[in-house]
């Protein structure tokens, strides 16, 4: 099924299981649907089975949202007590759509508990209290944690009563957006099919002798934490120079902060040195890095921010980012602020789920869990970017029950794909929005969309806001007026922007050659290890060049 059809099915209000192999865009479809609902003022609960997955979507764990925590059973008394808690009552009674991402890692008992809690709070005995439920994930990924000796049928959420009763429409996405290499894609599909051919086994064996193109040490993926910690500590200790420690800051509800601490990939106490290999652990389209981009610390600016050189040679000055848990009105309930980096000589396969890696050295020789091999290999785009340090028999195996279920999911998805046309589905969408208490008024929708965009924009740094104006080629005076700042401040921003975004074409603002030449004659004489003083240049040029022009010249001379 294509993404467009899946999105139309979601908009029609039907309960959905959104699935597909790694890299088919499940998270993209969810984010588009969330944006659609919020623009129409429909209360949507964005949750995931794990903290790591939840932070990818600015949501919270389903355990926290539904108030079930680590409970395996709920009595009637438990439910009555839960209803006295204001934050639970508010969340559960208002929600009209529930999204649970990474459903493969949610135990079937927990999905049953979520169903029971919603029916109780909504005072409605329909599945999940009558609201739309959207489950997303891939059962070939890592499985739920269960009790010792528990079999797959006792753990997988698709074996729960709640799953069956929800009458889910299966949307199996088929277009591949991550793997650009047909060899790797074929291997991944064969792992999913339960049988890897001799031909592809030889390709994997050949990958144990691959020579990776990057000069940098590739990221190493291990199955066990002990191997990861050992490698990162050893490599950091080998580097000369001072270790800098950056502590994360927190705001909001203490319990939710604890949840963020356990789930955010950035370190609470981040230790860095010049030369350290790091990985970005957040997406930032403005600065062109994603969760999984690898680089090396080249230094720190005057404000102590790390500078990271990535594979294409670009140097990014890294600002702190926020990870947050929000309610359905985008109000931040808890936040974790830290540089979006972690040491990246090595990471665990569990931690890499959801990432895209440029290159990796993967050791699957100690694989102990079905799905680990598939998760690790699917992080890459090409087989040539893989150095495989070994693999055992389990590394290429998937859970037999997940395999059988996946075949059935594909069949059900094909039936649904044929059954509905996009036009017919979209005709149902307005009625669903009205049922949820949302708006179908075009003006209101546009207004709400703009508010959401403005809120996202307000979370940008002051430099990024200035950049958005510069990209429109507005005059510096006009930008200063619209932003309520001085022209001198905007010129200072341009210096920072050209440091942080060296590929941005801001030549429109470059001073005349004659002015640049004058400023350069004094600029080149200044000490290289100290910030350049505009006043020194102003005085040396006998006030012939204005401070504004001096700042602009410095921006283009740096």
C-alpha positions as CSV (number, residue, x, y, z in Angstrom):
1,X,0.0,0.0,0.0
2,X,1.2,3.5,-0.8
3,X,1.4,6.2,1.9
4,X,-1.3,8.3,0.3
5,X,-3.9,5.5,0.6
6,X,-2.8,4.7,4.2
7,X,-3.2,8.4,5.2
8,X,-6.7,8.5,3.6
9,X,-7.8,5.4,5.6
10,X,-6.5,7.1,8.8
11,X,-8.4,10.3,7.9
12,X,-11.6,8.3,7.4
13,X,-11.6,7.5,11.2
14,X,-11.1,3.7,10.9
15,X,-8.9,1.8,13.4
16,X,-5.6,1.1,11.7
17,X,-2.5,-1.1,12.1
18,X,0.2,0.7,10.1
19,X,3.1,-1.6,9.2
20,X,5.8,-2.3,6.6
21,X,9.5,-3.0,6.5
22,X,12.1,-0.6,7.9
23,X,12.4,2.5,5.9
24,X,8.9,2.5,4.3
25,X,7.9,5.8,6.1
26,X,5.6,4.7,8.9
27,X,6.7,7.6,11.1
28,X,6.2,10.0,8.3
29,X,2.6,8.9,7.7
30,X,1.9,9.2,11.5
31,X,3.4,12.7,11.7
32,X,1.3,13.8,8.7
33,X,-1.8,12.5,10.3
34,X,-1.0,14.1,13.7
35,X,-0.5,17.4,11.9
36,X,-3.8,17.0,10.1
37,X,-5.7,16.3,13.4
38,X,-4.1,19.1,15.3
39,X,-5.0,21.6,12.6
40,X,-8.6,20.5,13.0
41,X,-8.5,20.7,16.8
42,X,-9.0,17.0,17.3
43,X,-7.5,15.8,20.6
44,X,-4.8,13.2,19.7
45,X,-2.7,11.2,22.1
46,X,0.8,10.5,20.7
47,X,2.4,7.6,22.5
48,X,4.9,4.7,21.9
49,X,5.8,1.5,23.6
50,X,9.3,2.7,24.6
51,X,10.7,6.0,25.7
52,X,13.2,6.2,22.8
53,X,10.4,5.8,20.2
54,X,8.2,8.3,22.1
55,X,10.9,11.0,22.0
56,X,11.1,10.6,18.2
57,X,7.5,11.8,18.0
58,X,7.4,14.3,20.9
59,X,5.0,12.0,22.7
60,X,5.0,9.9,25.9
61,X,5.1,6.2,26.6
62,X,1.7,4.5,26.5
63,X,2.4,3.2,30.0
64,X,2.6,6.8,31.3
65,X,-0.2,8.2,29.3
66,X,-2.7,5.4,30.2
67,X,-1.5,5.3,33.9
68,X,-0.7,1.6,33.8
69,X,3.0,1.9,34.5
70,X,4.5,-1.5,35.0
71,X,1.3,-3.1,36.2
72,X,0.3,-6.5,34.8
73,X,-3.2,-6.4,36.3
74,X,-5.8,-3.8,37.2
75,X,-8.5,-4.2,39.8
76,X,-11.8,-2.2,39.8
77,X,-10.3,-0.4,42.8
78,X,-7.2,0.5,40.8
79,X,-9.4,2.0,38.1
80,X,-11.5,4.1,40.5
81,X,-8.3,5.4,42.1
82,X,-6.8,6.3,38.7
83,X,-10.0,8.3,37.9
84,X,-9.3,10.6,40.8
85,X,-6.0,11.7,39.2
86,X,-6.6,14.9,37.4
87,X,-3.9,14.5,34.7
88,X,-5.2,11.0,33.8
89,X,-8.8,12.1,33.8
90,X,-8.0,15.0,31.5
91,X,-5.9,13.0,29.1
92,X,-8.1,9.9,28.8
93,X,-11.5,11.6,28.7
94,X,-10.5,14.1,26.1
95,X,-8.6,11.9,23.7
96,X,-10.4,11.1,20.4
97,X,-7.5,9.4,18.7
98,X,-4.9,7.2,20.3
99,X,-1.6,6.5,18.4
100,X,0.8,3.8,19.7
101,X,4.1,3.6,17.8
102,X,6.5,0.7,18.0
103,X,3.6,-1.6,18.8
104,X,5.8,-4.7,18.3
105,X,7.5,-3.9,21.7
106,X,4.3,-3.6,23.6
107,X,3.2,-6.8,25.5
108,X,-0.3,-8.1,24.7
109,X,-1.3,-7.8,28.4
110,X,-0.4,-4.1,28.4
111,X,-2.5,-3.5,25.2
112,X,-5.4,-5.2,27.0
113,X,-4.9,-2.9,30.0
114,X,-5.0,0.2,27.8
115,X,-8.2,-1.0,26.3
116,X,-9.7,-1.6,29.7
117,X,-8.6,1.8,31.1
118,X,-10.1,3.6,28.1
119,X,-13.4,1.8,28.3
120,X,-13.6,2.7,32.0
121,X,-12.7,6.3,31.6
122,X,-14.9,6.9,28.6
123,X,-17.8,4.9,30.2
124,X,-18.1,3.2,26.8
125,X,-17.7,-0.6,26.3
126,X,-16.7,-0.4,22.7
127,X,-13.0,-1.3,22.0
128,X,-10.7,1.4,23.4
129,X,-13.8,3.3,24.7
130,X,-15.0,4.0,21.1
131,X,-12.1,6.3,20.0
132,X,-9.9,5.7,16.9
133,X,-6.9,3.7,17.7
134,X,-3.8,3.7,15.4
135,X,-1.1,1.1,16.1
136,X,2.2,1.3,14.2
137,X,5.2,-0.9,14.0
138,X,6.9,-3.9,12.4
139,X,6.9,-7.3,14.3
140,X,10.2,-8.2,12.7
141,X,11.8,-5.5,14.9
142,X,12.7,-6.2,18.6
143,X,9.9,-8.1,20.5
144,X,8.3,-7.2,23.9
145,X,10.1,-8.0,27.1
146,X,8.3,-10.9,28.7
147,X,8.7,-13.3,31.6
148,X,11.3,-16.0,31.5
149,X,10.0,-18.9,29.3
150,X,7.1,-16.8,27.9
151,X,6.3,-17.8,24.3
152,X,5.7,-15.4,21.4
153,X,2.0,-16.0,21.5
154,X,1.9,-14.9,25.1
155,X,3.7,-11.6,24.3
156,X,2.8,-10.3,20.9
157,X,0.1,-7.6,21.0
158,X,-1.6,-9.0,17.9
159,X,-2.5,-12.0,20.0
160,X,-4.5,-9.8,22.5
161,X,-8.3,-9.6,22.8
162,X,-8.0,-5.8,22.4
163,X,-6.3,-6.2,19.0
164,X,-8.9,-8.6,17.7
165,X,-11.9,-6.6,19.0
166,X,-10.5,-3.3,17.5
167,X,-11.2,-4.6,14.0
168,X,-8.0,-3.0,12.7
169,X,-7.6,-2.1,9.0
170,X,-4.1,-3.2,8.0
171,X,-2.1,-0.7,6.0
172,X,1.1,-2.5,4.9
173,X,3.4,0.2,3.3
174,X,5.5,-1.2,0.5
175,X,7.6,1.7,-1.0
176,X,11.2,1.7,0.3
177,X,12.6,5.2,1.3
178,X,15.8,4.1,3.2
179,X,17.6,1.3,1.3
180,X,18.9,2.6,-2.0
181,X,20.8,-0.7,-2.6
182,X,18.8,-3.6,-4.0
183,X,21.3,-6.1,-2.6
184,X,20.7,-5.1,1.0
185,X,17.0,-4.7,0.4
186,X,16.9,-8.2,-1.0
187,X,18.7,-9.6,2.0
188,X,16.4,-7.8,4.4
189,X,13.3,-9.1,2.6
190,X,14.8,-12.7,2.7
191,X,15.3,-12.4,6.4
192,X,11.6,-11.3,6.6
193,X,10.7,-14.3,4.5
194,X,12.4,-16.7,6.9
195,X,15.0,-18.0,4.5
196,X,18.3,-16.3,3.4
197,X,19.6,-17.8,0.1
198,X,23.1,-19.2,-0.2
199,X,23.9,-16.4,-2.7
200,X,23.0,-13.7,-0.1
201,X,24.8,-15.6,2.7
202,X,27.9,-15.3,0.5
203,X,27.3,-11.5,0.1
204,X,27.1,-11.2,3.9
205,X,30.2,-13.3,4.4
206,X,31.9,-11.0,1.8
207,X,30.8,-8.0,3.9
208,X,33.2,-9.3,6.7
209,X,36.0,-8.2,4.4
210,X,34.5,-4.9,3.3
211,X,36.8,-1.8,3.3
212,X,34.7,1.2,4.3
213,X,35.4,4.4,2.4
214,X,35.2,6.9,5.2
215,X,38.6,7.7,6.8
216,X,36.9,7.9,10.2
217,X,36.4,4.9,12.5
218,X,33.0,3.5,11.6
219,X,30.2,3.3,14.3
220,X,30.3,-0.1,15.9
221,X,27.0,-1.8,16.7
222,X,26.9,-4.5,19.4
223,X,24.2,-6.6,20.9
224,X,25.4,-6.0,24.5
225,X,25.9,-2.8,26.6
226,X,29.1,-4.0,28.2
227,X,30.9,-4.0,24.8
228,X,29.6,-0.5,23.9
229,X,30.6,1.1,27.1
230,X,34.1,-0.4,27.0
231,X,34.7,0.8,23.5
232,X,33.5,4.4,24.0
233,X,35.5,4.8,27.3
234,X,38.7,3.4,25.7
235,X,38.5,5.6,22.6
236,X,37.8,8.8,24.6
237,X,40.6,8.1,27.0
238,X,43.1,7.7,24.1
239,X,42.4,11.2,22.9
240,X,44.7,14.0,24.2
241,X,43.4,17.2,25.6
242,X,40.8,18.4,28.1
243,X,37.5,16.5,28.7
244,X,34.5,18.8,28.8
245,X,31.4,17.7,30.6
246,X,28.0,19.1,29.7
247,X,25.1,18.5,32.1
248,X,21.5,18.3,30.8
249,X,18.9,20.6,32.3
250,X,15.3,19.6,33.1
251,X,11.9,21.3,33.5
252,X,8.4,20.1,34.4
253,X,6.8,17.1,36.0
254,X,9.3,15.0,38.0
255,X,7.9,11.6,37.0
256,X,7.9,12.6,33.3
257,X,11.4,14.0,33.6
258,X,12.5,10.6,34.9
259,X,10.9,9.0,31.9
260,X,12.8,11.3,29.6
261,X,16.1,10.6,31.3
262,X,15.6,6.9,30.7
263,X,14.6,7.3,27.1
264,X,16.5,10.2,25.5
265,X,19.6,9.0,23.6
266,X,21.6,12.1,24.5
267,X,23.6,11.7,27.7
268,X,22.6,13.3,31.0
269,X,26.3,14.0,31.5
270,X,27.9,14.3,28.1
271,X,31.7,14.0,28.0
272,X,33.5,15.4,24.9
273,X,37.0,16.0,23.7
274,X,38.4,17.5,20.5
275,X,38.6,14.5,18.2
276,X,35.8,12.6,19.8
277,X,33.5,10.6,17.4
278,X,29.9,11.6,18.0
279,X,26.5,10.9,16.6
280,X,23.6,13.3,16.4
281,X,20.6,11.8,18.2
282,X,17.9,14.2,16.9
283,X,16.6,15.4,13.6
284,X,17.2,19.1,12.6
285,X,16.3,19.9,9.0
286,X,17.5,23.5,9.4
287,X,21.0,22.4,10.1
288,X,20.8,19.3,7.8
289,X,21.6,16.6,10.4
290,X,19.4,13.6,11.3
291,X,19.2,11.0,14.1
292,X,22.3,8.9,13.2
293,X,24.5,11.5,11.4
294,X,28.1,10.8,12.4
295,X,30.8,13.4,12.9
296,X,33.9,14.4,14.9
297,X,34.4,17.2,17.5
298,X,36.8,19.8,15.9
299,X,36.6,22.3,18.7
300,X,34.3,24.5,20.8
301,X,33.2,28.1,20.2
302,X,33.4,31.0,22.7
303,X,30.0,30.0,24.2
304,X,31.3,26.4,24.8
305,X,29.2,24.9,22.0
306,X,30.8,21.9,20.3
307,X,31.7,22.1,16.6
308,X,31.2,18.9,14.7
309,X,32.6,18.1,11.3
310,X,30.4,15.7,9.4
311,X,31.1,13.3,6.4
312,X,30.6,15.9,3.7
313,X,33.1,18.2,5.3
314,X,30.6,20.7,6.7
315,X,31.2,21.9,10.3
316,X,28.1,22.3,12.4
317,X,28.1,24.4,15.6
318,X,25.8,22.5,17.8
319,X,23.2,24.2,20.0
320,X,21.3,22.5,22.8
321,X,18.0,20.9,21.8
322,X,14.9,20.1,23.8
323,X,13.2,16.7,24.1
324,X,9.8,17.1,25.5
325,X,6.6,15.4,26.5
326,X,3.6,17.4,25.3
327,X,-0.2,17.2,25.8
328,X,-2.6,17.2,22.9
329,X,-2.5,21.0,22.8
330,X,1.3,21.0,22.3
331,X,1.8,22.2,25.9
332,X,5.1,21.0,27.2
333,X,4.7,18.9,30.4
334,X,8.4,18.0,30.8
335,X,11.6,18.8,28.9
336,X,15.2,17.6,28.7
337,X,17.7,20.0,27.3
338,X,21.1,18.9,26.1
339,X,23.4,18.9,23.1
340,X,21.9,16.3,20.7
341,X,25.1,14.2,20.7
342,X,26.4,11.0,22.1
343,X,29.8,9.2,21.8
344,X,29.5,7.1,18.7
345,X,32.5,4.8,18.5
346,X,29.9,2.2,19.6
347,X,26.2,1.9,20.3
348,X,23.8,-1.0,21.1
349,X,21.4,-2.4,18.5
350,X,18.5,-1.6,20.9
351,X,19.5,2.0,20.9
352,X,20.0,2.3,17.2
353,X,16.3,1.4,16.3
354,X,14.9,4.3,14.3
355,X,18.3,5.5,13.1
356,X,19.8,5.7,9.6
357,X,23.6,5.2,9.6
358,X,26.0,6.2,6.8
359,X,28.5,3.4,7.7
360,X,28.7,0.8,10.5
361,X,30.8,-2.0,11.8
362,X,28.3,-4.6,13.2
363,X,29.1,-7.5,15.4
364,X,26.2,-10.0,15.4
365,X,28.3,-12.9,16.7
366,X,26.6,-12.7,20.1
367,X,23.0,-12.2,18.8
368,X,20.7,-13.5,21.6
369,X,17.3,-12.2,20.4
370,X,15.2,-12.8,17.3
371,X,15.0,-9.5,15.3
372,X,18.4,-8.1,16.4
373,X,20.1,-8.9,13.1
374,X,17.3,-7.5,11.1
375,X,17.2,-4.2,13.1
376,X,21.0,-3.7,12.8
377,X,21.3,-4.4,9.1
378,X,18.2,-2.2,8.3
379,X,19.9,0.9,9.7
380,X,22.1,1.1,6.6
381,X,21.4,2.2,3.0
382,X,24.0,0.0,1.2
383,X,25.8,-3.3,1.8
384,X,29.1,-1.6,0.8
385,X,28.7,0.6,3.9
386,X,28.7,-2.4,6.2
387,X,31.7,-4.1,7.8
388,X,30.2,-7.3,9.4
389,X,32.4,-8.6,12.2
390,X,30.5,-11.9,12.4
391,X,27.1,-13.3,12.8
392,X,25.6,-16.4,14.4
393,X,22.6,-18.5,13.3
394,X,20.1,-16.4,15.3
395,X,21.2,-13.1,13.6
396,X,19.4,-14.0,10.4
397,X,16.3,-15.5,12.0
398,X,12.9,-13.9,12.7
399,X,10.2,-15.0,15.1
400,X,8.1,-17.8,13.4
401,X,4.9,-16.4,14.7
402,X,5.8,-12.9,13.5
403,X,6.6,-14.5,10.1
404,X,3.2,-16.1,9.8
405,X,1.4,-12.9,11.0
406,X,3.3,-10.8,8.5
407,X,2.1,-12.9,5.6
408,X,-1.5,-12.5,6.9
409,X,-1.0,-8.7,7.3
410,X,0.1,-8.4,3.7
411,X,-3.0,-10.3,2.5
412,X,-5.3,-8.1,4.6
413,X,-3.6,-5.0,3.4
414,X,-4.1,-6.0,-0.2
415,X,-7.8,-6.6,0.4
416,X,-8.3,-3.2,2.1
417,X,-6.3,-1.5,-0.7
418,X,-8.6,-2.9,-3.3
419,X,-11.8,-2.3,-1.2
420,X,-11.4,1.5,-0.8
421,X,-10.7,4.3,-3.2
422,X,-9.0,7.4,-1.9
423,X,-11.9,9.6,-3.0
424,X,-14.5,7.5,-1.1
425,X,-12.3,7.5,2.0
426,X,-11.8,11.3,2.0
427,X,-15.6,11.8,1.7
428,X,-15.8,10.1,5.2
429,X,-13.1,12.4,6.7
430,X,-15.3,15.5,7.6
431,X,-17.9,13.4,9.4
432,X,-15.2,11.8,11.5
433,X,-13.7,15.2,12.4
434,X,-17.1,16.5,13.5
435,X,-17.7,13.4,15.5
436,X,-14.5,14.1,17.4
437,X,-15.6,17.7,18.1
438,X,-13.1,19.1,15.6
439,X,-13.5,21.8,13.0
440,X,-14.0,21.5,9.2
441,X,-14.0,25.2,8.6
442,X,-11.3,26.0,6.1
443,X,-10.4,29.4,7.6
444,X,-10.1,27.9,11.1
445,X,-8.0,25.0,9.8
446,X,-5.6,27.4,8.1
447,X,-5.4,29.6,11.2
448,X,-4.7,26.6,13.4
449,X,-2.0,25.3,11.0
450,X,-0.3,28.7,11.0
451,X,-0.4,28.7,14.9
452,X,1.3,25.3,14.9
453,X,3.9,26.5,12.5
454,X,4.5,29.7,14.5
455,X,4.9,27.6,17.7
456,X,7.6,25.5,15.9
457,X,9.3,28.6,14.6
458,X,9.3,30.1,18.1
459,X,11.4,27.1,19.3
460,X,14.1,28.0,16.8
461,X,17.2,30.0,18.0
462,X,17.3,33.7,17.3
463,X,19.9,33.1,14.6
464,X,17.6,30.6,12.8
465,X,14.7,33.1,12.9
466,X,17.0,35.7,11.3
467,X,18.0,33.2,8.7
468,X,14.4,32.6,7.7
469,X,14.1,36.4,6.9
470,X,17.5,36.5,5.1
471,X,16.4,33.6,2.9
472,X,13.6,35.9,1.7
473,X,16.2,38.6,0.7
474,X,14.6,41.2,2.9
475,X,16.8,44.2,3.7
476,X,18.7,44.3,7.0
477,X,16.7,47.4,8.0
478,X,13.5,45.6,7.2
479,X,14.5,42.5,9.2
480,X,15.5,44.6,12.2
481,X,12.1,46.4,12.2
482,X,10.1,43.2,11.8
483,X,12.1,41.4,14.5
484,X,12.2,44.4,16.8
485,X,16.0,44.4,16.9
486,X,18.8,46.7,15.8
487,X,20.6,46.5,12.5
488,X,23.8,45.9,14.4
489,X,22.3,42.8,16.1
490,X,21.1,41.4,12.7
491,X,24.7,41.9,11.3
492,X,26.0,40.0,14.4
493,X,23.5,37.2,13.6
494,X,24.9,37.0,10.0
495,X,28.4,36.3,11.5
496,X,26.9,33.4,13.5
497,X,24.7,32.1,10.6
498,X,27.7,31.9,8.2
499,X,29.6,29.9,10.9
500,X,26.7,27.5,11.5
501,X,25.3,27.4,8.0
502,X,28.4,27.7,5.7
503,X,26.5,26.4,2.7
504,X,23.8,29.2,2.9
505,X,24.2,31.6,0.0
506,X,24.0,35.0,1.6
507,X,26.0,36.8,-1.1
508,X,23.0,39.2,-1.5
509,X,24.2,40.9,1.7
510,X,27.9,41.0,0.9
511,X,29.4,44.5,1.1
512,X,30.9,46.2,-1.9
513,X,34.5,45.1,-2.9
514,X,36.0,48.5,-2.0
515,X,34.6,48.3,1.6
516,X,35.6,44.7,2.0
517,X,39.1,45.5,0.9
518,X,39.4,48.3,3.4
519,X,38.2,46.2,6.3
520,X,40.3,43.2,5.2
521,X,43.5,45.3,5.4
522,X,42.9,45.8,9.1
523,X,41.1,42.4,9.8
524,X,44.1,40.4,8.6
525,X,46.4,42.2,11.2
526,X,44.2,41.1,14.1
527,X,45.3,38.2,16.4
528,X,43.8,34.9,15.1
529,X,43.2,33.4,18.6
530,X,41.0,36.3,19.8
531,X,37.6,37.7,18.7
532,X,37.9,40.5,16.2
533,X,36.9,43.9,17.6
534,X,34.7,46.0,15.4
535,X,35.9,49.1,17.3
536,X,39.5,48.4,16.6
537,X,38.7,48.2,12.9
538,X,36.5,51.3,13.1
539,X,39.2,53.4,14.7
540,X,42.0,52.1,12.4
541,X,39.9,53.1,9.4
542,X,39.3,56.6,10.9
543,X,35.5,56.1,11.0
544,X,35.3,55.8,7.2
545,X,33.3,52.5,7.4
546,X,30.2,52.2,9.6
547,X,30.0,49.6,12.4
548,X,27.2,47.9,10.4
549,X,29.4,47.5,7.4
550,X,32.3,46.3,9.5
551,X,30.1,43.6,11.0
552,X,29.0,42.5,7.6
553,X,32.5,42.4,6.3
554,X,33.7,40.3,9.3
555,X,30.9,37.8,8.5
556,X,32.2,37.3,5.0
557,X,35.9,37.4,5.9
558,X,35.7,34.7,8.6
